[in-house]
Structures are given as structure tokens and as C-alpha cells.
């Protein structure tokens, strides 16, 4: 029997701090026809962007319109408010 080579871990880059990390360590935001959604599983169809679990990365991504650029859309004030509320209420370690 031959052993299979180890699978490569998918890497993604945070849109705010530009650090590269394991796909599972970052949170995905996706643009769908229904609007902007969080995609913790990383499997929803649509254009996605990744952000670290640190609050400062989320605030920078929202403040400097980094998510807008990565998702190639203009986030509405409602979308930004919803994401800011999510960040304020989330436990950055266990999401």
C-alpha cells in the first residue's frame, strides 16, 4: 500500500491586516444575490472576503471600505451596522 501525501491546508488573506492564515481561522463574508451574509462554514456560493477574528481587523475592514473593495460592491449602512453589531457581540475565540 502506498500512503497518500498530506493535504495542503487552504490559506486565505485577511482584507484588513493582510496576514495569511488557515481558512478555518478566518471568518468569511459573502456577497449573494440576497445581500451580504456571514459565512462561518465558508461554503456559501458568492463572492467572498476573509477577515481575522480580531475586532480591530473588522473595524478597519468596515471603516476603510476594505470589504466593499474585496466584495466588489458597496455595503449599505444596514450591512455595515449589522456586521459591526456582530463583531461587538461575538466571542472572537469560539466562533
Beta strands, then each sheet from edge to edge (+ up, - down):
strand 1: 11-13
strand 2: 20-22
strand 3: 27-32
strand 4: 35-39
strand 5: 47-51
sheet 1: 1+ 2-
sheet 2: 4+ 3- 5+
end
